[in-house]
Amino acid sequence: MATSQRSPSLSLYVANIVYGPSTVAYGFLVMGDVWLALVLYFLCMSAAMFTLKLFRTLNKWPTISKIALFASPLYIASGLLFPIDALRYWVVLPVILYTGISIVGGVALRRTNIQR
């Protein structure tokens, strides 16, 4: 009996290629490794944009998913503002906000059943 394999959903790709690496890049920024963070972020965004063409259906995405996508550059910029030298609660705030937005955005994207 042959089983049909479904291709991974758009939400899975977006979570693994866009939302997740943004958080890792933020961590590198806070630890002071700016070049590694920026290279990781731009490689992942370039892969999502050009190789995987994840943003082809951006106009069909739910609003919260778009907000999470467009918040990632602000998230990365906030990592430049909060170096590890000034470790305070403010460093954790962007992590909590972005993680919450990206989880809700990923769930909303999954519910739309948009294929890439």
Sine and cosine of phi, psi and omega as CSV:
sin_phi,cos_phi,sin_psi,cos_psi,sin_omega,cos_omega
0.00,0.00,0.81,-0.58,-0.02,-1.00
-1.00,0.05,0.71,-0.70,0.05,-1.00
-0.96,-0.28,0.66,-0.75,0.03,-1.00
-1.00,0.04,0.73,-0.68,0.01,-1.00
-0.99,-0.17,0.83,-0.56,0.05,-1.00
-0.99,0.14,0.58,-0.81,0.08,-1.00
-0.96,0.27,0.50,-0.87,0.00,-1.00
-0.84,0.54,0.55,-0.83,-0.06,-1.00
-0.95,0.31,0.30,-0.95,0.02,-1.00
-0.87,0.50,-0.62,0.78,-0.03,-1.00
-0.89,0.45,-0.58,0.82,0.03,-1.00
-0.92,0.40,-0.71,0.71,0.04,-1.00
-0.88,0.47,-0.71,0.70,-0.03,-1.00
-0.89,0.45,-0.65,0.76,0.01,-1.00
-0.90,0.44,-0.66,0.75,-0.07,-1.00
-0.99,0.12,-0.45,0.89,-0.09,-1.00
-0.97,-0.26,-0.42,0.91,-0.07,-1.00
-0.92,-0.40,-0.87,0.50,-0.13,-0.99
-0.94,0.35,-0.74,0.67,-0.04,-1.00
-0.89,0.45,-0.80,0.60,0.01,-1.00
-0.88,0.48,-0.44,0.90,0.07,-1.00
-0.90,0.44,-0.64,0.77,0.02,-1.00
-0.93,0.36,-0.64,0.76,0.05,-1.00
-0.90,0.43,-0.67,0.74,0.03,-1.00
-0.89,0.46,-0.63,0.78,0.06,-1.00
-0.87,0.49,-0.67,0.74,0.04,-1.00
-0.87,0.49,-0.68,0.73,0.05,-1.00
-0.90,0.44,-0.63,0.78,0.01,-1.00
-0.89,0.45,-0.71,0.71,-0.01,-1.00
-0.90,0.44,-0.56,0.83,0.03,-1.00
-0.98,0.21,-0.13,0.99,0.09,-1.00
0.98,-0.20,0.02,1.00,0.00,-1.00
-1.00,-0.07,0.98,0.22,-0.13,-0.99
-0.91,0.41,-0.71,0.70,-0.07,-1.00
-0.90,0.44,-0.70,0.71,0.02,-1.00
-0.88,0.47,-0.66,0.75,0.01,-1.00
-0.90,0.44,-0.72,0.69,-0.03,-1.00
-0.93,0.37,-0.63,0.77,0.05,-1.00
-0.89,0.45,-0.71,0.70,0.04,-1.00
-0.86,0.51,-0.74,0.67,-0.03,-1.00
-0.88,0.47,-0.75,0.66,-0.05,-1.00
-0.94,0.34,-0.55,0.83,0.08,-1.00
-0.91,0.42,-0.70,0.72,0.00,-1.00
-0.92,0.39,-0.68,0.74,0.03,-1.00
-0.91,0.40,-0.62,0.78,0.04,-1.00
-0.91,0.41,-0.67,0.74,0.05,-1.00
-0.88,0.47,-0.67,0.74,0.00,-1.00
-0.91,0.41,-0.63,0.78,-0.09,-1.00
-0.98,0.18,-0.75,0.66,-0.17,-0.98
-0.99,-0.16,-0.69,0.73,-0.07,-1.00
-0.99,0.16,-0.79,0.62,-0.05,-1.00
-1.00,0.01,-0.27,0.96,0.01,-1.00
0.80,0.60,0.73,0.68,-0.04,-1.00
-0.95,0.32,-0.39,0.92,-0.09,-1.00
-1.00,-0.09,0.21,0.98,0.00,-1.00
-0.88,0.48,-0.59,0.81,-0.06,-1.00
-0.96,-0.27,0.48,0.88,-0.08,-1.00
-0.85,0.53,-0.55,0.84,-0.01,-1.00
-0.93,0.38,-0.30,0.95,0.03,-1.00
-1.00,-0.07,-0.15,0.99,-0.05,-1.00
-0.92,0.38,0.51,-0.86,0.13,-0.99
-0.91,0.42,0.42,-0.91,-0.07,-1.00
-0.86,0.51,-0.67,0.74,-0.04,-1.00
-0.91,0.42,-0.55,0.84,0.05,-1.00
-0.93,0.37,-0.62,0.78,0.06,-1.00
-0.92,0.40,-0.64,0.77,0.02,-1.00
-0.88,0.47,-0.69,0.73,0.02,-1.00
-0.89,0.45,-0.64,0.77,0.02,-1.00
-0.90,0.43,-0.74,0.67,-0.06,-1.00
-0.98,0.21,-0.23,0.97,0.07,-1.00
-0.99,0.14,-0.29,0.96,-0.06,-1.00
-0.89,0.46,-0.63,0.78,0.08,-1.00
-0.90,0.44,-0.58,0.82,0.06,-1.00
-0.92,0.39,-0.60,0.80,0.04,-1.00
-0.89,0.46,-0.71,0.70,0.03,-1.00
-0.90,0.43,-0.66,0.75,0.03,-1.00
-0.89,0.45,-0.59,0.81,0.03,-1.00
-0.92,0.39,-0.47,0.88,0.09,-1.00
-0.91,0.41,-0.49,0.87,0.08,-1.00
-0.96,0.29,-0.44,0.90,-0.02,-1.00
-0.99,0.14,-0.42,0.91,-0.08,-1.00
-0.90,-0.44,0.98,0.21,0.05,-1.00
-0.95,0.33,0.26,-0.97,-0.04,-1.00
-0.89,0.45,-0.40,0.92,0.00,-1.00
-0.87,0.49,-0.58,0.81,-0.03,-1.00
-0.97,-0.26,0.74,0.67,-0.07,-1.00
-0.91,0.41,0.92,-0.38,0.01,-1.00
-0.64,-0.77,-0.08,-1.00,0.04,-1.00
-0.91,0.41,-0.39,0.92,-0.01,-1.00
-0.90,0.44,-0.41,0.91,0.01,-1.00
-0.93,0.36,-0.56,0.83,-0.06,-1.00
-0.99,0.15,-0.47,0.88,-0.06,-1.00
-0.83,0.56,-0.75,0.66,0.04,-1.00
-0.88,0.48,-0.56,0.83,0.03,-1.00
-0.89,0.45,-0.73,0.69,-0.02,-1.00
-0.90,0.43,-0.72,0.69,-0.01,-1.00
-0.89,0.45,-0.76,0.65,-0.06,-1.00
-0.93,0.38,-0.62,0.78,0.02,-1.00
-0.89,0.45,-0.69,0.73,0.03,-1.00
-0.89,0.45,-0.72,0.70,0.01,-1.00
-0.90,0.43,-0.66,0.75,-0.03,-1.00
-0.94,0.33,-0.54,0.84,0.06,-1.00
-0.92,0.39,-0.75,0.66,0.01,-1.00
-0.90,0.45,-0.65,0.76,0.04,-1.00
-0.90,0.44,-0.63,0.78,0.04,-1.00
-0.92,0.40,-0.65,0.76,0.04,-1.00
-0.91,0.41,-0.68,0.74,0.03,-1.00
-0.89,0.45,-0.62,0.78,0.02,-1.00
-0.92,0.38,-0.61,0.79,0.02,-1.00
-0.91,0.42,-0.62,0.79,-0.03,-1.00
-0.93,0.36,-0.39,0.92,0.01,-1.00
-0.98,0.20,-0.31,0.95,-0.01,-1.00
0.85,0.52,0.58,0.81,0.06,-1.00
-0.97,0.23,0.78,-0.62,0.07,-1.00
-1.00,-0.06,0.51,-0.86,-0.05,-1.00
-0.99,0.17,0.00,0.00,0.00,0.00
